[in-house]
Amino acid sequence: MTKSWLWHLAGLVLIIGLATQVSWGTLTFWRVPGGSLLVGLVGVAYLVAAGVVFRVVHFPRTDKIAVVFLSVSIAFLFVLAIVVFGRLYYSRSFLLTAYLMSLVWLSSGVYFLSRSQQLTFGLIPGGLAERLPPLGGAEWVVLSYPRVQGNLDGIVVDLHQNLSPEWIRFLANCSLQGIPVYHAARIYEHLTGRVSLEYLSEDAVQAFRLPLIYPHIKRLMDIVIVLVSLPITAPLMSVIALLIKLDSRGPVLFIQDRVGQGGKPFRMVKFRTMRTDAERGGAKFAKEADDRVTRLGRWLRKFRLDELPQFWNVLKGEMSLIGPRPEQVKFAEEFTKEIPYYSYRHLVKPGITGWAQVMHGYAAGKEETREKLEYDLYYVKYLSLWLDFLIVAKTIRTILTGFGAR
């Protein structure tokens, strides 16, 4: 932690010093009319961006550069908004230099600090623990006998295994000596972003506790973001609606019953991307190169533009911008019977995008849905502003690449 703060302090001094020199040819920015306020706003923007970055990058399989770019860009956009609406003095060269330097410095910090903070775990072989080393994310020392080997940050063991008395005494001694002992299932979650259904119990899943305040803040953010984006999304949706009418016969919108928070069904709306007879024989999963998808629909699905009408569901409170994807009622009923703990994904509101969507993509069938459920339960368990921020960064990548579309 001390190393991180020293890095940020050095970065803040360097960024402001360089930007000041480039813009005004001097380091005494306080002599420039309005300079002190501008420097103060940029300093706050950098510290906020740094705080977000170093909270978010600890989640598994994080796109570190994307997180840095998004956090810095949003922070500096707020500075620009304050300057413009407050009619304050500003320097384009100062803001641009500080912005670019912040990107470079935080990207470097993510790389160097994460390398220096890599943990070393002692691993007791057996069960889930043996599947952890190939996942990376830490250095592993396999313990062939009950004795600490080198400097370890903790001991990882599958507590579902039948351990010998020697290993049990060893674990007790480690705890007494202040060496943390971790269940392999917990480390698996932090390395993969999934909650292992195989190692989940009814008591553990019932212990999931949603934050008290954040869901209300999230609901407010959903409403604000949808309303603020309407000047852009409304014209875009109008164009898409016209193109759908020109591309194929049938209605512009597709409305279907889906399962929402608490298991309650609701009517989800999206742009129609398939032929009108696509579900004549009953509900079906979409498949690769599905011939039911229209020409325009294939592009809409690839870049997730067919989901835009769900802003209406968000405003009504039936969905959130971020959460598990709402499943069709028929499939949800089947999965609840066949897949353990499936219904617990309904503890939160379903979303237009979510952790499972950006990590796994589309699921078509029981086994893929089971794997996707592990991501959904991870989201429910670790619901937070920081995880939602990471999902936004990954969603941008998903939209640009078309990852997981069918």
N, C-alpha and C positions, 0 to 999 in steps of 0.2 A: 504493500500500500504506500509506504514512504517513497519507494522508488518511482511509483506512478505519479505521485504528487510532485516530486522533483522534476520529472520529465515534463509535466504539464506547465509547471512554473517556468522552466527554462524555455519551453516552446512559446509561452505567452510573451515573455520578454523579447525573444527573437522575432516573433511575428510582428509585434507592435513596433519594435525598433526598425525592422527592415521596411515595413509599410510606411512608417513615418518618414524615413530617409528618402524613399522613392517618391513619395507624394509632395513633401514640403522641403526636402533638402536639408533637414535638420532633425535632431532627436528631441528637441524641446517643443513637443506638440502642444503643451499648455499655453504657449505664446500665440498659437494660431487660433483666431476667433472660431469658437465652436469645435475646436480640435479635441479638447478634453472629453466632451460628451460623446463624440464619435468614437474615440478610443475606448471609452468606458463601455459603450454598447457592443463594440467588437470583442472586447475582453470577456464580457458576459456571454456572448454568443459562442466564443471558443470554449469556455468552461462548461457551458451547457452541453455542447456537442461532445466534448470529451467525456463528460459524465455519462451521457447516453451510450456512447461507443463502448466504454469499458464496463458497462453493465450488460450490454447486449451480446458482446462477443464471447461471453462465457457459455452461451447456449450451444448445443451441439451442431456441427456442420453449418457453421455461420459463414455467410458470404461477407468476410471482413471488409473488403474494399467497398462493397455495395453499402454496407452499414455506415462506413465513414462518409462516403459521398452523400448519402441521404441525410444523415444527421447534420453535417456541416452545411449542406445546401439549405435545409429547412431553417437552421439557426440564423443564417445570413439573410434569408428571405424575410424573416421577422425583423431583422435590423433594417433592411431596406424599406419594409412597410412602415416602421416607426418613423424613419427619416422622411419618407414621402408624405405620409398623412399628417405628421407633426410639423412639416415644412421646416425641417432642421437643416443646418449646413451639412454637406457631405462632400467627399472627394471620391470620384470614381476610381482613380488609381489606387487610393488607400484601400477601399473596399475590395477591389479585385486582387490586389497583392495579398492582403490579409486572408482572403478566401482561398486563394491558391496555396499559400503557405500553410494554412490550417489543414488542407487536404493532405499535403505532403507530410507534415509533421505528425498528424494523427495516424496516417497509414504506416509511417515508419515506427511509431510507438506501438501500434497493434502487433507488428511483426517482432520487434525486438523484445518487448515486455512479455509477450506470450511465450517466447522461447525461453526466457530467463525464469518464468514462473511454472514451467512444466514440472509436474509432480512425479514422484517415484513411488510405486506401490509394491509391497510384497504380496505375492499371489499364492494362495493355497490351492493346489490343483483339485479339480473335481466339479462336475455339474456346470452351471452357467459361467463360473469363473474362467473356465478354459476357453470360452468364446470371446473373452474380452481383449487379449493382446492384439489380435489381428485388426481390431477396430481403431487402434492408435489412440491419440489423445493423452497418453501418459507413457512413462517408462515402467517396465514390468520386471520384477525379480521373482522368478518362480522359486518357491520355498520347498525344497525336497525333504526337509526335516524341520521340526519345530524350534527354530532359532532365528533371531533377527540377523539378516545379512546386509551390512552397510547401513547408510542413513536412509530411512524410509519415512515417507509422509503418511503412511497408513498400511493396514493389512486388509486385503480383499478376500472374502471367502463366501462360498455358497452355503448359507446357513440352513438350507433345506437338505443338505447332505448329512449322512450319519458320520460324525467325526469321532475319531478315537479319543480316549481320555487324555492322551499326550497333547493332541491338538487343542482340546478344550482348555487344558491348563495353560497352554501357550497363549491362547487368545485372552484368557483372564489376566495373565501376567502383562501382556501388551497394554491392556486397558489400564492396569494399575501404574504402568510406567508412562502413561500419557500418550501412547501410540494409538491413534484411532483405528477401530475395526469397522469395516464397511461390508454390508451385505452386497453380494455381487449384483443383485437385481437393481440396487440403487445406482451403482456405478454404470450398469448397462443403460439405465435411463439417461444419465448425463452424457454418455458417449454417443447414443443413437437417436435421442429424442423420441423414444418409444417406451411405453410401459409394457413390460412382458406379461402377457395374459397367463402364461404358464406359471409365473411366480406371483400372481396376484391372488389375494384372498378376499373374501366377502368383507371381513373386518377392515382390511386395508383400503378397499375402494369406498366403503362407507365413511372412512375417515377423511375423504376428500372434503376440503372446506374452501368454498369460494371466498374471495376477499369481500369484506363488508362494504367498502366504499367504492372500489374501482368499477364494479359493474354499473353503478349509477353514473360515474364519470364517463365511462365508455358509451353509455346510452346517449349522453349529451353530446359527446364527440361525434357519434354516428349522425345525429340530426344536423349538427353544424356542418359537417363535411358534405353531406348530401345536398343541403341547401346552398352552400357556397359554390359547389361544383355545378349547379344547375345551368348557369349561363354557358357552360361548355357542353355538358352532357345532354341538355334538352335539344339543341340544334343537331347534335350528333345522332340522337335517337330518332329525330324526325327524318334525317337522311336515310338511316338504316331501315326505318319503316317503309319509306318509299321504295327503296331497293328491293325489299322483300316482296312487295306487291308486284314489282316488275319482273322479279326472278321466277316466281312460281305461284300457282293458284293456292288460295287458302287464306286464313286469317294472319294478321301480322304477329299477334301474340299467342303464346302457348301457355295455358294455365293448367296447373296440375296440383292435386292434393299431396302435400309433403308433411312430414312429422317435425314439429317444432319443439320448443323448450317444454319440459314436463311431459313429453309424449303427446302433446295436443296437436291435432292436424290443422293445417292452414292452407290457403290457396296461394301457391307460389306462381309468380308471373315472370316470363322471360320471352325473348324474341323467338319466333318459330324458326327452327333450323332444319326440320325434317319434313318429309311429305305428310300430307294430312292423314294418310292411311298407315302411318308408321307403327301404330300400336293397335291395329285392327285385330290381331291375334292375341292381344294382351300385352302387359308391360314387359319390356325387354331392356337389358343392358345395352348400351352402345358398344360397338366393337370397332377394331381398327378398320379403316376404309369402309365404314358402314354405308351400304348403298341407299339407305333411307335418308341420308343427309343431302340437302340440296347443294347446288354449286356455291351459292352465297353463304349458306349455312356452314359450310366447311371452313370458310375464312372467319366467320363470326365466332365459331367455337374455338378455333385455334388461338385467337387473341382475346377470348372471353368477352367479346362485345355483346353476346347474346344475354349476358347476365345483367346488363344495365337496367332493364325495367324492374329488377328486384330492389332498386332504390325505394320503390313504393312500399314493398314489404318492410324495408328498414324503417321508413317513416312511420308505418303503422305499429311498429314494435314487435312484429312477428319474426324478424331477422335482425342480425347485426352485420356490419361490414366484415367482421372477422369472427369465425367460429366454425364448428364442424358443418360440412355440407348437409342440407336437409335431404333425407332419403324418401323415396316413394313409400306410401303407407303399406302397400302390399309387401315390399321387400323388407321394410323395417319390422313388420310383424314376424316374418320368417327368420330374420337375423336375430331377433330378440329370443326366439325359441332355440336357435341352433348355436349361437355364439355367446359364450359367457360374458356377462357384464356389458353387453351391447347397449342396454337401456341407459347406462350411466353417461353416455355421450349427450343425452338430452338434459343434463343438468344445466347447460348453458344454451343461449340462443344460437340457432344455426347461423352460418355466415355465408356471404358471397365468396369470400376466400377464407383459407384457414391453414393451420399447421399441416394437416394431412394432405391438403391439396398441393402445397408447395414442396412437401417432402416426398410424397408418394405419387401423386397424380390421380388419374381416374382409376376406379376399382370396378371390375366387371366379374362378379362371382363371389362365392363364399370365402375362399382363401384370401383373395386380394382384399376383401372387406374386413376380414379378421386382422390382416396386417395393418390396414388403414385405421382400424379401431385403436390399435396400440398408439398411433400418433394422436388420435382424438383424445384419448384418455390422458396422454401426456399434457395436452393443451389444457384440459380441465384441471389437472393436478397443479400445473404451474402457471395458471392464468395470471397475467400481469401486463402492465403497460409496456414493459421491455420486450416480452415475448411477442406482443402485438406489433411492436415497432419492427422487430425482425421479420415477422410475416409480411409486413408491408414491403420491406426491402426485397424479400424473396418473390413476392407477387409481381413486382416490377420486372424482375428477371423472367418470371413465368410468362407474362404478357409479351415481352419482347422476343422470347424464344419459342412460345407455343408449347412449352413443356406439359406433358400429360393430357393434351387435348385429344378428344375422339369425336 
